[in-house]
């Protein structure tokens, strides 16, 4: 990489763990105050008289405890960050490590850093210099020191007392390698860096520069966080806006067992209940569920540090954007039953009310399990107050949550030291019931519903269970994220939401991690967002993804190389491409360090060719069947004449040597050489022996092929004569007029018969041309008609019908809108036609077109009145006879459709008959639209007496098909 100034290099995004703010150690004054006895187990202050005695023995009563909590305590034990100069060191060289500790005011007399080699050897380095809070350590390594090293602890002497900070206890995993690559960064992290950061993210610190390094490092950390805010995705984004965020907090864990009794430990029971609660709650839609711990671990920064344990739990909830924190516990102290603590109404009454409601909802469900009701409760501090002067909440988990802006509640499910409660707690099914009850109460509090999937055609929607659907939002369901567009359709494939792009698999599930698609690798972050236009650390390797998120492989990104797997190869130098003189001859090296071989290469605007050994070629070159000529410089001749060994040749714009053709008015022979003095013949029609031929510009007559002259095609035989009359080429017949012109795109009478030739001149045979039929010989059969079926499957939609109607500038009758609730609009009207026709198997375009003919596009005006709901003149025989009447639009349409089926089919009706003119003697007498005209019906019956009745209907049918 260019521009890396390696002294004490503080790696930013590139090496997150080599410089990480140790926020877990930065405990504010209020949090430190929680380390008093009152919060060693803050949830259990009321649980045990024994604990009260301990408090008494300590010389503190509750009022004193509250006062201690509110004191401002100055913390001296703050490890800010650790920086490593060279994560990969090549011996012999000196490694430099900088530690930022405290604020520089501490009275520290000695300091050392302790680290361990992979083989178990322990090393200790004392500080070589100090400037305020910055401590510099140096160690020289030789080839014998090859291996990987892990920083273990920072040891310092303050006010004569030696103190130790175990780095792994505060989640700092800093490593480096000597002549060997170390395992790398935290495998759970994927840090994004830009190309610019790789080149510039180094801060120099030397023993005489430590004073200025502090500000530079602080700025660098700020810049890194800012950059990562652009390229990475926060936990808030991972919650997918629109979902309720519930954080479950299984109490205690790790070295903190919580209450113990009857062979049970509280930490185990709370974790099981929380997991069952999460499993049940995730069955509801619109909720994202998180847990402060998912295994048996202690959440404090140090063993016994209850303050940081509580702080870390609430901080996690805050980071996840919690709407509610539910701390799950088991009681002790001689009682029995269930109780729930919620926030008091001080300082933020809305949080108090929210907590109260959730507490009551959960308690209601737990009481159904047969537990004794101890009620919902608040407990306020005796003296400590919120900023508005009102009393604080007693319990740290509740108080801290209120300060962070969300309700926290404590659910004490049963008493571990009560025999009856303990027997229940020993039953796994009871623990599950508790978790389900908690989840049900939470769901009731937020008004959540489980919802269900619905298939809409071929697309999935998710119903909220109240008649609404998920739209323009994420859904977390059973731990899987789905996204629904504005129409409520579940998305699959690439999906853009806001500024981020996600990939949803065929089942709609959001993917994370690596994705191989269409021969391309992509990476989807923990939020699911596609990584693009940046570098990304993944499992200790760095990859580059372009603007479309495609992983680069086997190429250079700026001055950085990624191999065939896409991983960045540190230290690989970029080859300078260009011309190289080798043994007095020219070769061309590409950016990958390879010489161009056996192919063409465009350099600037000039083409060159290189042989199998990579030598630039000159002179004549034959590739395939084409000759080229390369000058002594190697440049390919193109678009001009060139003298070669006393002969002149022409090379076109592609460098092809021309042969046996005319170049302008100059002729080149079969060898490509110009023939001076040869006259260019005038191309065109020639009369030879009273017949026509056509001479081309090369002086040759056209033979055995077609020729386009102007816009007309002609054909010439093997002797060059222009042909006329019938012509068979392959299996296709053509007809050439006496002028030789090919007939195309029209009918042609030939010897008393009519034939059709398509736009390519091909004679049609055994097919329909519009409504006309030509037989196997191509001749038109005048008496054969193309008939239109009344029955059959139709692809015409209600939308097409309504679009057609409106395109005719017709207004839908207000009479129907006012008198028929099922046919308020033309869209409703058309939908009924589609439904009724589909039921009986009648083509909807036939029935609808007939109705438009019979009613004058629903304007009526004849014998039939609009109020009769008679859309096909049924029974209206003329001379004022009004015909049949029906009570609704649907019944009128149904009667018309059934009567069409009566004429067109012998199948029975699929619905109850409403057609009053049904007659078995009519069955199957008019299967075609053309036969609805009585004059055209071979049975002498039909719907109408007009000979053109069918043609008018068919005309409307044809127009309907235009309105897709």
LOMI-636087 format. One record per residue (C-alpha): residue in one letter; z, y negated, x negated; residue number from 1. Coordinates in steps of 0.25 Angstrom, whole numbers. Layout:
   rest       z       y       x    nr
      A       Z       Y       X   NUM
...
***
This chain:
   rest       z       y       x    nr
      X       0       0       0     1
      X      -3     -14      -5     2
      X       7     -25      -7     3
      X      19     -16      -8     4
      X      29     -23     -17     5
      X      39     -12     -20     6
      X      53     -16     -24     7
      X      64     -14     -14     8
      X      54     -12      -3     9
      X      60     -13      11    10
      X      51      -5      20    11
      X      49     -10      34    12
      X      41      -3      44    13
      X      35       6      33    14
      X      49      12      30    15
      X      58      10      41    16
      X      70      18      36    17
      X      69      11      22    18
      X      73      -2      29    19
      X      80      -1      42    20
      X      90     -10      49    21
      X     103      -2      51    22
      X     106      -8      65    23
      X     115       4      68    24
      X     125      -2      58    25
      X     124     -16      63    26
      X     135     -16      73    27
      X     139     -29      80    28
      X     153     -34      81    29
      X     155     -29      95    30
      X     150     -15      91    31
      X     159     -14      79    32
      X     171     -17      88    33
      X     168      -5      96    34
      X     173       4      85    35
      X     187       2      90    36
      X     195      13      96    37
      X     191       8     110    38
      X     176      12     107    39
      X     178      24      99    40
      X     175      31     112    41
      X     173      19     121    42
      X     169      27     133    43
      X     182      35     133    44
      X     193      23     133    45
      X     198      27     146    46
      X     196      42     144    47
      X     209      46     137    48
      X     223      42     136    49
      X     223      48     122    50
      X     212      37     118    51
      X     221      26     124    52
      X     233      31     116    53
      X     224      30     103    54
      X     221      16     107    55
      X     235      13     108    56
      X     238      20      95    57
      X     228      11      88    58
      X     235      -1      93    59
      X     224      -6     102    60
      X     225      -8     117    61
      X     212     -10     125    62
      X     213     -25     125    63
      X     214     -24     110    64
      X     202     -15     109    65
      X     194     -25     117    66
      X     198     -36     108    67
      X     193     -28      96    68
      X     180     -25     103    69
      X     177     -40     104    70
      X     181     -44      90    71
      X     169     -48      81    72
      X     169     -38      69    73
      X     160     -41      57    74
      X     153     -28      52    75
      X     151     -26      37    76
      X     144     -12      38    77
      X     130     -16      41    78
      X     119      -9      34    79
      X     106     -17      37    80
      X      95      -9      31    81
      X      91      -1      19    82
      X      78      -4      11    83
      X      71       6       1    84
      X      61       1      -9    85
      X      52      13     -11    86
      X      52      24       0    87
      X      43      31     -10    88
      X      46      29     -25    89
      X      37      34     -36    90
      X      46      36     -49    91
      X      49      30     -58    92
      X      54      19     -49    93
      X      66      12     -44    94
      X      70      13     -29    95
      X      77       1     -23    96
      X      85       1     -10    97
      X      91     -11      -3    98
      X     102     -10       7    99
      X     105     -22      17   100
      X     120     -21      21   101
      X     129     -31      28   102
      X     126     -46      28   103
      X     129     -48      13   104
      X     143     -53      15   105
      X     150     -39      12   106
      X     159     -38       0   107
      X     152     -26      -6   108
      X     154     -23     -20   109
      X     146     -10     -22   110
      X     135      -3     -14   111
      X     127       9     -17   112
      X     116      17     -10   113
      X     116      32      -9   114
      X     104      41      -7   115
      X     101      56      -8   116
      X      89      63     -14   117
      X      83      74      -6   118
      X      89      85     -15   119
      X     103      80     -12   120
      X     105      71     -24   121
      X     113      58     -21   122
      X     110      45     -27   123
      X     118      32     -27   124
      X     113      18     -31   125
      X     122       6     -32   126
      X     117      -7     -28   127
      X     109     -15     -39   128
      X     110     -28     -32   129
      X     115     -35     -19   130
      X     111     -47     -12   131
      X     119     -50       1   132
      X     117     -38      10   133
      X     106     -32       1   134
      X     110     -21      -9   135
      X      99     -16     -19   136
      X      99      -2     -25   137
      X      90       3     -36   138
      X      87      17     -41   139
      X      77      22     -52   140
      X      70      35     -49   141
      X      62      44     -58   142
      X      52      56     -56   143
      X      64      65     -57   144
      X      70      58     -44   145
      X      58      63     -35   146
      X      63      65     -21   147
      X      67      58      -8   148
      X      80      50      -6   149
      X      88      47       6   150
      X      98      35       7   151
      X     111      40      11   152
      X     121      29      11   153
      X     125      14       7   154
      X     138      13       1   155
      X     145       0      -2   156
      X     159      -5      -6   157
      X     164     -16       2   158
      X     178     -23       0   159
      X     181     -11      -9   160
      X     178      -1       2   161
      X     166       9       0   162
      X     158      11      13   163
      X     146      19      16   164
      X     135      18      26   165
      X     128      31      28   166
      X     113      28      30   167
      X     110      40      39   168
      X     121      37      48   169
      X     115      24      52   170
      X     101      30      53   171
      X      95      25      40   172
      X      86      35      33   173
      X      81      28      20   174
      X      73      37      11   175
      X      64      36      -1   176
      X      56      45     -10   177
      X      54      46     -25   178
      X      41      52     -29   179
      X      42      59     -15   180
      X      39      55      -1   181
      X      52      55       7   182
      X      53      60      21   183
      X      51      45      26   184
      X      56      37      38   185
      X      64      41      50   186
      X      55      52      56   187
      X      59      46      70   188
      X      53      33      67   189
      X      39      28      67   190
      X      38      14      61   191
      X      26       6      62   192
      X      21      -3      51   193
      X       9     -12      50   194
      X      -1     -11      38   195
      X       4     -25      33   196
      X      19     -20      33   197
      X      15      -8      24   198
      X       9     -19      14   199
      X      20     -29      16   200
      X      33     -24      21   201
      X      41     -24       7   202
      X      52     -33       4   203
      X      55     -34     -11   204
      X      69     -34     -15   205
      X      73     -34     -30   206
      X      87     -36     -36   207
      X      84     -51     -38   208
      X      78     -52     -24   209
      X      88     -46     -15   210
      X      92     -60     -10   211
      X      79     -62      -3   212
      X      77     -48       2   213
      X      87     -49      13   214
      X      78     -59      21   215
      X      65     -51      18   216
      X      71     -38      22   217
      X      76     -44      35   218
      X      63     -51      38   219
      X      56     -38      35   220
      X      64     -30      45   221
      X      61     -41      55   222
      X      46     -40      53   223
      X      47     -25      53   224
      X      54     -25      67   225
      X      44     -35      72   226
      X      32     -27      67   227
      X      38     -14      73   228
      X      40     -21      86   229
      X      25     -23      87   230
      X      21      -9      83   231
      X      32       0      88   232
      X      38       1     101   233
      X      53      -2     105   234
      X      62       7     113   235
      X      60      -3     125   236
      X      46       0     125   237
      X      48      15     125   238
      X      56      13     138   239
      X      43      10     145   240
      X      46      -3     153   241
      X      49       0     168   242
      X      58      12     166   243
      X      73      11     168   244
      X      80      14     154   245
      X      93      23     155   246
      X     100      26     142   247
      X     110      38     143   248
      X     121      38     133   249
      X     127      52     130   250
      X     141      48     125   251
      X     147      51     112   252
      X     139      61     102   253
      X     139      66      88   254
      X     153      64      82   255
      X     158      58      94   256
      X     161      69     104   257
      X     167      61     115   258
      X     177      67     124   259
      X     180      81     122   260
      X     187      91     131   261
      X     186     105     137   262
      X     176     110     126   263
      X     167      98     129   264
      X     162      86     121   265
      X     158      73     128   266
      X     146      71     119   267
      X     139      84     122   268
      X     141      82     137   269
      X     136      68     138   270
      X     123      71     130   271
      X     120      83     140   272
      X     123      74     152   273
      X     114      63     146   274
      X     102      73     143   275
      X     103      78     157   276
      X     103      64     163   277
      X      91      60     154   278
      X      84      72     159   279
      X      86      69     174   280
      X      84      54     173   281
      X      71      55     166   282
      X      66      63     178   283
      X      66      49     185   284
      X      55      39     184   285
      X      56      25     178   286
      X      68      28     168   287
      X      68      30     153   288
      X      81      38     148   289
      X      87      37     134   290
      X      99      43     128   291
      X     108      37     117   292
      X     109      51     111   293
      X     102      64     114   294
      X     110      73     104   295
      X     124      74      99   296
      X     124      62      90   297
      X     134      50      87   298
      X     128      36      90   299
      X     137      28      82   300
      X     133      23      68   301
      X     145      30      62   302
      X     154      41      66   303
      X     165      35      76   304
      X     158      22      77   305
      X     159      21      92   306
      X     154       6      92   307
      X     141       9      86   308
      X     140      22      95   309
      X     141      13     107   310
      X     132       2     102   311
      X     121      12      98   312
      X     121      18     112   313
      X     120       5     119   314
      X     110       0     108   315
      X     101      12     111   316
      X     101       9     126   317
      X      98      -5     123   318
      X      86      -1     114   319
      X      81       8     125   320
      X      82      -4     135   321
      X      92       3     144   322
      X      94       0     159   323
      X     107       8     159   324
      X     115      15     148   325
      X     123      28     154   326
      X     133      33     144   327
      X     137      47     148   328
      X     151      52     145   329
      X     161      62     148   330
      X     175      57     152   331
      X     189      62     147   332
      X     204      58     148   333
      X     209      67     159   334
      X     201      62     171   335
      X     190      69     180   336
      X     176      65     185   337
      X     166      55     183   338
      X     166      40     181   339
      X     156      30     176   340
      X     158      16     169   341
      X     149       5     171   342
      X     149     -10     166   343
      X     158     -20     172   344
      X     151     -32     179   345
      X     155     -42     168   346
      X     145     -50     159   347
      X     133     -43     166   348
      X     136     -39     181   349
      X     122     -33     183   350
      X     124     -23     172   351
      X     138     -20     178   352
      X     132     -18     192   353
      X     120     -10     186   354
      X     130      -1     178   355
      X     139       1     191   356
      X     127       5     199   357
      X     123      15     189   358
      X     137      20     187   359
      X     139      23     202   360
      X     125      30     203   361
      X     129      39     192   362
      X     143      42     197   363
      X     137      45     211   364
      X     129      56     205   365
      X     139      62     196   366
      X     149      63     208   367
      X     140      72     214   368
      X     143      82     203   369
      X     157      83     208   370
      X     164      74     198   371
      X     176      66     201   372
      X     173      52     204   373
      X     179      42     194   374
      X     170      31     199   375
      X     162      20     191   376
      X     170      11     182   377
      X     170      -1     174   378
      X     179      -4     162   379
      X     180     -18     156   380
      X     186     -23     143   381
      X     200     -29     143   382
      X     197     -41     135   383
      X     183     -41     129   384
      X     173     -49     136   385
      X     158     -51     138   386
      X     152     -64     133   387
      X     154     -70     147   388
      X     169     -67     146   389
      X     170     -55     155   390
      X     176     -42     151   391
      X     167     -32     144   392
      X     165     -18     148   393
      X     175      -9     141   394
      X     165       2     137   395
      X     156      -1     125   396
      X     144       6     131   397
      X     145      -2     144   398
      X     148     -15     137   399
      X     137     -14     126   400
      X     127     -10     137   401
      X     130     -22     145   402
      X     129     -31     133   403
      X     115     -25     131   404
      X     111     -28     145   405
      X     111     -14     152   406
      X     122      -6     159   407
      X     129       5     152   408
      X     138      15     160   409
      X     147      27     156   410
      X     147      39     164   411
      X     159      48     162   412
      X     154      61     168   413
      X     167      69     169   414
      X     180      72     161   415
      X     178      81     149   416
      X     193      84     148   417
      X     194      87     163   418
      X     193     102     165   419
      X     185     101     178   420
      X     175      91     173   421
      X     174      98     160   422
      X     170     111     167   423
      X     159     104     173   424
      X     155      97     160   425
      X     153     111     154   426
      X     143     114     164   427
      X     129     110     159   428
      X     123     109     173   429
      X     134      99     176   430
      X     131      91     164   431
      X     116      91     169   432
      X     121      87     183   433
      X     129      75     176   434
      X     116      71     169   435
      X     108      72     182   436
      X     118      64     190   437
      X     118      53     179   438
      X     103      52     180   439
      X     103      52     195   440
      X     113      41     195   441
      X     105      33     185   442
      X      92      35     193   443
      X      99      31     206   444
      X     104      18     199   445
      X      90      14     194   446
      X      83      19     207   447
      X      75      29     199   448
      X      66      40     206   449
      X      60      53     200   450
      X      47      50     205   451
      X      35      60     204   452
      X      21      62     199   453
      X       9      60     209   454
      X      -5      64     206   455
      X     -15      53     211   456
      X     -29      60     210   457
      X     -29      64     195   458
      X     -19      54     191   459
      X      -4      54     190   460
      X       6      44     196   461
      X      21      44     196   462
      X      28      41     209   463
      X      42      34     209   464
      X      45      41     221   465
      X      46      29     230   466
      X      31      27     233   467
      X      28      19     220   468
      X      22      24     207   469
      X      24      21     192   470
      X      14      10     189   471
      X      12       3     176   472
      X      24       9     169   473
      X      30      20     161   474
      X      37      32     166   475
      X      47      40     158   476
      X      48      54     165   477
      X      55      66     159   478
      X      54      59     145   479
      X      39      56     146   480
      X      33      43     147   481
      X      21      40     157   482
      X      13      28     160   483
      X       7      23     174   484
      X      -3      13     175   485
      X      -4       2     186   486
      X      -9      12     196   487
      X       2      22     193   488
      X      -7      31     186   489
      X      -1      40     174   490
      X      -8      36     162   491
      X     -14      46     152   492
      X     -21      44     138   493
      X     -20      31     131   494
      X     -12      21     139   495
      X     -10       6     136   496
      X       3       0     141   497
      X       6     -14     137   498
      X       2     -16     122   499
      X       5      -1     119   500
      X      -4      11     121   501
      X       1      25     124   502
      X      -4      39     126   503
      X      -1      47     138   504
      X      -5      61     138   505
      X     -13      69     149   506
      X       1      70     156   507
      X       4      56     155   508
      X      15      57     145   509
      X      16      47     134   510
      X      14      52     120   511
      X      21      48     108   512
      X      19      51      93   513
      X       6      57      88   514
      X      -6      58      97   515
      X     -19      65      93   516
      X     -30      60     102   517
      X     -46      61     100   518
      X     -44      64      85   519
      X     -35      52      83   520
      X     -20      52      80   521
      X     -12      41      87   522
      X       3      39      86   523
      X      12      35      99   524
      X      25      29      96   525
      X      38      33     102   526
      X      35      23     113   527
      X      22      30     115   528
      X      14      18     111   529
      X       2      20     102   530
      X       4      15      88   531
      X      -8       7      84   532
      X     -12      -3      73   533
      X      -1       0      64   534
      X       6      10      54   535
      X      16      19      59   536
      X      26      28      52   537
      X      27      42      58   538
      X      35      53      53   539
      X      36      47      39   540
      X      21      44      38   541
      X      14      31      41   542
      X       1      31      49   543
      X      -9      20      54   544
      X     -14      18      68   545
      X     -26       9      71   546
      X     -27      -1      83   547
      X     -30      11      92   548
      X     -19      19      87   549
      X     -28      29      79   550
      X     -21      34      67   551
      X     -28      31      54   552
      X     -31      43      45   553
      X     -37      45      31   554
      X     -40      30      30   555
      X     -35      17      24   556
      X     -27       7      32   557
      X     -28      -5      24   558
      X     -23       0      10   559
      X     -15      11      16   560
      X     -21      25      17   561
      X     -18      36      28   562
      X     -22      50      26   563
      X     -29      60      35   564
      X     -16      62      43   565
      X     -15      47      45   566
      X      -3      45      36   567
      X      -2      34      26   568
      X      -3      38      11   569
      X       6      29       3   570
      X       1      24     -10   571
      X     -13      28      -8   572
      X     -22      18     -14   573
      X     -34      13      -7   574
      X     -47      15     -14   575
      X     -56       3     -16   576
      X     -69       8     -10   577
      X     -83       3     -16   578
      X     -93       6     -26   579
      X     -89      14     -38   580
      X     -97      16     -51   581
      X     -96      31     -55   582
      X    -103      36     -68   583
      X    -112      24     -67   584
      X    -116      27     -52   585
      X    -111      21     -39   586
      X    -102      27     -29   587
      X     -95      22     -17   588
      X     -80      24     -15   589
      X     -74      23      -1   590
      X     -60      19       3   591
      X     -55      33       4   592
      X     -59      34     -11   593
      X     -70      44      -9   594
      X     -85      41     -14   595
      X     -96      40      -3   596
      X    -104      53      -4   597
      X    -116      58       3   598
      X    -118      47      13   599
      X    -122      33      16   600
      X    -113      21      14   601
      X    -114       7      19   602
      X    -109      -3       9   603
      X    -109     -17      15   604
      X    -123     -17      21   605
      X    -130      -7      12   606
      X    -131       8      13   607
      X    -129      17       1   608
      X    -130      32       0   609
      X    -121      41      -9   610
      X    -124      56     -13   611
      X    -115      68     -12   612
      X    -108      63     -26   613
      X    -106      49     -21   614
      X    -117      43     -29   615
      X    -124      31     -23   616
      X    -139      35     -21   617
      X    -151      27     -24   618
      X    -166      29     -22   619
      X    -172      38     -11   620
      X    -162      45      -2   621
      X    -166      56       9   622
      X    -155      59      19   623
      X    -160      68      30   624
      X    -174      65      33   625
      X    -173      50      29   626
      X    -176      43      16   627
      X    -168      31      11   628
      X    -170      22      -1   629
      X    -158      17      -9   630
      X    -159       6     -19   631
      X    -154       7     -33   632
      X    -141       0     -28   633
      X    -140      11     -18   634
      X    -143       2      -6   635
      X    -151       9       5   636
      X    -165       2       8   637
      X    -166      -2      23   638
      X    -174     -11      31   639
      X    -185     -14      21   640
      X    -197      -9      12   641
      X    -194      -3      -2   642
      X    -203       0     -13   643
      X    -199      13     -20   644
      X    -207      18     -32   645
      X    -220      10     -28   646
      X    -219      14     -13   647
      X    -214       5      -2   648
      X    -205      12       9   649
      X    -198       6      21   650
      X    -183       9      25   651
      X    -178       5      39   652
      X    -165      -2      42   653
      X    -158      12      41   654
      X    -164      14      27   655
      X    -174      25      32   656
      X    -187      26      25   657
      X    -198      25      35   658
      X    -210      35      34   659
      X    -223      37      41   660
      X    -222      24      50   661
      X    -225      10      51   662
      X    -216      -1      46   663
      X    -221     -13      52   664
      X    -236     -13      48   665
      X    -233      -4      36   666
      X    -234      11      36   667
      X    -226      20      28   668
      X    -230      35      26   669
      X    -223      48      27   670
      X    -216      46      14   671
      X    -212      32      18   672
      X    -221      24       9   673
      X    -228      12      14   674
      X    -244      14      15   675
      X    -250       0      12   676
      X    -262      -4      20   677
      X    -260       6      32   678
      X    -263      -2      45   679
      X    -254       0      56   680
      X    -261       4      69   681
      X    -260      -3      82   682
      X    -251       6      91   683
      X    -255       7     106   684
      X    -264      14     116   685
      X    -277      19     111   686
      X    -289      25     119   687
      X    -294      37     112   688
      X    -306      44     118   689
      X    -303      38     131   690
      X    -289      42     131   691
      X    -276      35     128   692
      X    -267      37     115   693
      X    -256      29     109   694
      X    -255      25      95   695
      X    -242      22      88   696
      X    -239      12      77   697
      X    -241      22      66   698
      X    -255      25      71   699
      X    -252      38      77   700
      X    -255      42      92   701
      X    -243      46     101   702
      X    -243      61     103   703
      X    -235      71     111   704
      X    -225      61     116   705
      X    -221      50     125   706
      X    -223      36     122   707
      X    -217      23     128   708
      X    -227      12     129   709
      X    -220       0     135   710
      X    -212       5     146   711
      X    -221      17     149   712
      X    -221      31     144   713
      X    -234      39     140   714
      X    -236      53     134   715
      X    -246      57     124   716
      X    -250      72     121   717
      X    -252      79     108   718
      X    -265      72     105   719
      X    -260      58     109   720
      X    -267      57     122   721
      X    -259      49     133   722
      X    -256      59     144   723
      X    -257      57     160   724
      X    -253      65     172   725
      X    -242      76     172   726
      X    -235      78     159   727
      X    -225      89     156   728
      X    -216      88     144   729
      X    -205      98     143   730
      X    -201     101     157   731
      X    -204      87     162   732
      X    -216      82     170   733
      X    -221      68     168   734
      X    -232      61     175   735
      X    -241      51     167   736
      X    -250      41     175   737
      X    -265      39     171   738
      X    -260      28     162   739
      X    -251      38     155   740
      X    -239      31     160   741
      X    -227      40     163   742
      X    -222      40     178   743
      X    -207      37     178   744
      X    -197      33     189   745
      X    -205      35     201   746
      X    -213      44     211   747
      X    -228      47     208   748
      X    -238      53     217   749
      X    -247      64     209   750
      X    -257      72     216   751
      X    -252      70     229   752
      X    -237      73     226   753
      X    -226      63     222   754
      X    -217      65     210   755
      X    -205      58     204   756
      X    -204      54     189   757
      X    -190      49     184   758
      X    -188      38     175   759
      X    -191      47     163   760
      X    -204      51     169   761
      X    -199      65     172   762
      X    -204      71     185   763
      X    -193      75     195   764
      X    -193      89     201   765
      X    -185      97     211   766
      X    -176      85     214   767
      X    -173      73     223   768
      X    -178      59     220   769
      X    -169      51     229   770
      X    -172      58     243   771
      X    -185      64     239   772
      X    -187      78     233   773
      X    -197      83     222   774
      X    -199      97     221   775
      X    -200     106     208   776
      X    -214     101     205   777
      X    -209      86     206   778
      X    -216      84     219   779
      X    -210      76     231   780
      X    -207      84     243   781
      X    -208      73     254   782
      X    -201      82     265   783
      X    -189      85     257   784
      X    -177      76     260   785
      X    -164      74     253   786
      X    -153      76     263   787
      X    -138      70     263   788
      X    -127      79     266   789
      X    -116      74     276   790
      X    -106      84     271   791
      X    -101      85     257   792
      X     -91      80     247   793
      X     -92      65     245   794
      X     -88      57     232   795
      X     -88      44     240   796
      X     -75      37     240   797
      X     -68      27     250   798
      X     -69      16     240   799
      X     -84      18     239   800
      X     -85      17     254   801
      X     -77       5     255   802
      X     -84      -2     244   803
      X     -97       1     250   804
      X     -93      -5     264   805
      X     -88     -18     257   806
      X    -100     -19     249   807
      X    -108     -19     262   808
      X    -100     -32     265   809
      X     -94     -26     277   810
      X     -80     -29     283   811
      X     -71     -18     287   812
      X     -68     -20     302   813
      X     -54     -26     305   814
      X     -53     -18     317   815
      X     -50      -6     309   816
      X     -40     -13     300   817
      X     -33     -18     312   818
      X     -33      -5     321   819
      X     -33       7     311   820
      X     -22       8     301   821
      X     -29      18     293   822
      X     -42      10     291   823
      X     -37      -4     287   824
      X     -48      -6     277   825
      X     -62      -1     273   826
      X     -55       7     262   827
      X     -47      14     272   828
      X     -59      16     281   829
      X     -67      22     270   830
      X     -55      31     266   831
      X     -55      37     279   832
      X     -70      41     279   833
      X     -67      48     265   834
      X     -55      55     271   835
      X     -62      60     283   836
      X     -75      64     277   837
      X     -68      71     266   838
      X     -60      79     276   839
      X     -73      84     283   840
      X     -82      85     271   841
      X     -92      74     276   842
      X     -98      65     265   843
      X     -90      52     267   844
      X    -102      43     263   845
      X    -110      49     275   846
      X    -100      46     285   847
      X     -96      32     280   848
      X    -111      28     279   849
      X    -113      34     293   850
      X    -102      25     298   851
      X    -107      13     292   852
      X    -121      15     298   853
      X    -115      18     312   854
      X    -105       6     312   855
      X    -113      -4     304   856
      X    -102      -4     293   857
      X     -91      -4     304   858
      X     -96     -16     311   859
      X    -100      -7     323   860
      X    -108     -16     333   861
      X    -115      -5     341   862
      X    -110       4     352   863
      X     -98       9     344   864
      X     -86      -1     344   865
      X     -77      -2     331   866
      X     -65       2     339   867
      X     -71      16     342   868
      X     -69      20     327   869
      X     -82      27     328   870
      X     -89      26     315   871
      X    -102      34     317   872
      X    -106      30     331   873
      X    -101      44     337   874
      X    -105      45     351   875
      X    -112      31     352   876
      X    -126      36     357   877
      X    -131      22     360   878
      X    -133      13     373   879
      X    -118       8     372   880
      X    -111      22     370   881
      X    -100      19     361   882
      X     -97      33     357   883
      X     -84      39     352   884
      X     -71      32     349   885
      X     -60      36     339   886
      X     -46      30     337   887
      X     -46      28     322   888
      X     -55      25     311   889
      X     -51      39     305   890
      X     -54      46     318   891
      X     -68      39     319   892
      X     -72      42     305   893
      X     -67      57     307   894
      X     -75      59     319   895
      X     -88      53     312   896
      X     -85      63     300   897
      X     -83      75     309   898
      X     -96      72     316   899
      X    -103      71     303   900
      X     -97      85     300   901
      X    -101      90     313   902
      X    -116      87     310   903
      X    -116      90     295   904
      X    -108     103     294   905
      X    -104     116     301   906
      X     -90     116     295   907
      X     -78     114     304   908
      X     -70     101     303   909
      X     -58      99     294   910
      X     -50      90     303   911
      X     -48      89     318   912
      X     -61      85     326   913
      X     -62      71     331   914
      X     -77      70     332   915
      X     -80      70     347   916
      X     -95      73     345   917
      X     -93      86     337   918
      X    -102      96     342   919
      X    -104     110     336   920
      X    -119     109     339   921
      X    -120      98     329   922
      X    -114     105     317   923
      X    -122     105     305   924
      X    -134      98     312   925
      X    -134      86     302   926
      X    -129      90     288   927
      X    -137      78     282   928
      X    -136      63     283   929
      X    -151      63     286   930
      X    -149      73     298   931
      X    -139      63     305   932
      X    -152      56     309   933
      X    -157      64     322   934
      X    -172      62     318   935
      X    -169      68     305   936
      X    -161      80     310   937
      X    -168      93     310   938
      X    -158      97     322   939
      X    -162      85     330   940
      X    -148      80     330   941
      X    -140      70     322   942
      X    -131      58     322   943
      X    -141      46     324   944
      X    -155      45     330   945
      X    -160      36     319   946
      X    -169      42     308   947
      X    -164      33     298   948
      X    -149      35     301   949
      X    -147      44     289   950
      X    -154      35     279   951
      X    -145      24     283   952
      X    -133      32     281   953
      X    -138      37     267   954
      X    -141      23     263   955
      X    -126      19     265   956
      X    -122      32     258   957
      X    -130      28     246   958
      X    -124      14     246   959
      X    -110      20     247   960
      X    -112      28     234   961
      X    -114      14     226   962
      X    -100       9     228   963
      X     -92      18     219   964
***
